[in-house]
């Protein structure tokens, strides 16, 4: 799936749509990863980040994207 093409096709993506596309991208990229850094690890980090960000003054979209994407550039994973 070409996520950038899909994202660019919708000129004004709302945060929920951006998060949804990012979740799909991360699930696809981490499919078959070892248990320590699989989708469920990302889901736990994402949930914790959302919980913490409720009490802090932050850009919610940035926090959510950071939590979802934090392992994507990890050298342990093939590109």
C-alpha positions as a Markdown table, in Angstrom:
| # | Residue | x | y | z |
|---|---|---|---|---|
| 1 | Unk | 0.0 | 0.0 | 0.0 |
| 2 | Unk | 1.3 | 3.5 | -0.9 |
| 3 | Unk | 0.6 | 5.4 | 2.3 |
| 4 | Unk | 2.0 | 8.7 | 1.0 |
| 5 | Unk | -0.2 | 8.5 | -2.1 |
| 6 | Unk | -3.2 | 7.8 | 0.0 |
| 7 | Unk | -2.4 | 10.7 | 2.4 |
| 8 | Unk | -1.7 | 13.1 | -0.4 |
| 9 | Unk | -5.0 | 12.2 | -2.0 |
| 10 | Unk | -6.8 | 13.7 | 1.0 |
| 11 | Unk | -5.7 | 17.4 | 1.2 |
| 12 | Unk | -6.8 | 18.2 | 4.7 |
| 13 | Unk | -6.4 | 15.0 | 6.7 |
| 14 | Unk | -7.6 | 15.3 | 10.2 |
| 15 | Unk | -5.5 | 14.0 | 13.1 |
| 16 | Unk | -7.6 | 10.8 | 13.4 |
| 17 | Unk | -7.1 | 10.0 | 9.8 |
| 18 | Unk | -3.3 | 10.6 | 10.0 |
| 19 | Unk | -3.1 | 8.4 | 13.1 |
| 20 | Unk | -5.2 | 5.7 | 11.4 |
| 21 | Unk | -2.9 | 5.7 | 8.3 |
| 22 | Unk | 0.2 | 5.7 | 10.5 |
| 23 | Unk | -1.2 | 2.7 | 12.5 |
| 24 | Unk | -1.7 | 0.8 | 9.2 |
| 25 | Unk | 1.8 | 1.7 | 8.0 |
| 26 | Unk | 3.4 | 0.6 | 11.3 |
| 27 | Unk | 1.5 | -2.7 | 11.5 |
| 28 | Unk | 2.6 | -3.5 | 7.9 |
| 29 | Unk | 6.2 | -2.6 | 8.6 |
| 30 | Unk | 6.5 | -4.5 | 11.8 |
| 31 | Unk | 4.6 | -7.6 | 10.7 |
| 32 | Unk | 6.6 | -10.6 | 11.6 |
| 33 | Unk | 8.9 | -8.7 | 14.0 |
| 34 | Unk | 10.2 | -10.3 | 17.2 |
| 35 | Unk | 7.8 | -10.1 | 20.1 |
| 36 | Unk | 9.8 | -7.4 | 21.9 |
| 37 | Unk | 9.2 | -4.9 | 19.2 |
| 38 | Unk | 6.1 | -6.0 | 17.5 |
| 39 | Unk | 2.8 | -4.2 | 17.0 |
| 40 | Unk | 1.7 | -4.9 | 20.6 |
| 41 | Unk | 4.8 | -3.2 | 21.9 |
| 42 | Unk | 3.9 | -0.1 | 19.8 |
| 43 | Unk | 0.3 | -0.3 | 21.0 |
| 44 | Unk | 1.5 | -0.3 | 24.7 |
| 45 | Unk | 3.8 | 2.7 | 24.0 |
| 46 | Unk | 1.1 | 4.5 | 22.2 |
| 47 | Unk | -1.5 | 4.0 | 25.0 |
| 48 | Unk | 1.0 | 5.1 | 27.6 |
| 49 | Unk | 1.9 | 8.2 | 25.6 |
| 50 | Unk | -1.7 | 9.2 | 25.2 |
| 51 | Unk | -2.3 | 8.7 | 29.0 |
| 52 | Unk | 0.7 | 10.8 | 29.9 |
| 53 | Unk | -0.1 | 13.5 | 27.4 |
| 54 | Unk | -3.5 | 14.1 | 29.0 |
| 55 | Unk | -1.8 | 15.9 | 31.9 |
| 56 | Unk | 0.8 | 17.7 | 29.9 |
| 57 | Unk | 0.7 | 20.7 | 27.5 |
| 58 | Unk | 1.7 | 19.0 | 24.2 |
| 59 | Unk | 0.8 | 18.7 | 20.6 |
| 60 | Unk | -1.3 | 15.5 | 20.7 |
| 61 | Unk | -0.6 | 14.7 | 17.1 |
| 62 | Unk | 3.2 | 14.9 | 17.5 |
| 63 | Unk | 3.0 | 12.7 | 20.7 |
| 64 | Unk | 0.9 | 10.1 | 19.0 |
| 65 | Unk | 3.0 | 10.0 | 15.9 |
| 66 | Unk | 6.2 | 9.8 | 17.9 |
| 67 | Unk | 4.8 | 6.8 | 19.9 |
| 68 | Unk | 3.7 | 5.0 | 16.8 |
| 69 | Unk | 6.8 | 5.6 | 14.8 |
| 70 | Unk | 9.5 | 5.3 | 17.5 |
| 71 | Unk | 10.8 | 1.9 | 16.2 |
| 72 | Unk | 10.4 | 2.4 | 12.5 |
| 73 | Unk | 14.0 | 3.7 | 11.9 |
| 74 | Unk | 15.5 | 1.1 | 14.3 |
| 75 | Unk | 18.5 | -0.6 | 12.6 |
| 76 | Unk | 17.3 | -4.0 | 13.9 |
| 77 | Unk | 14.5 | -4.0 | 11.4 |
| 78 | Unk | 15.0 | -4.6 | 7.7 |
| 79 | Unk | 13.8 | -1.9 | 5.3 |
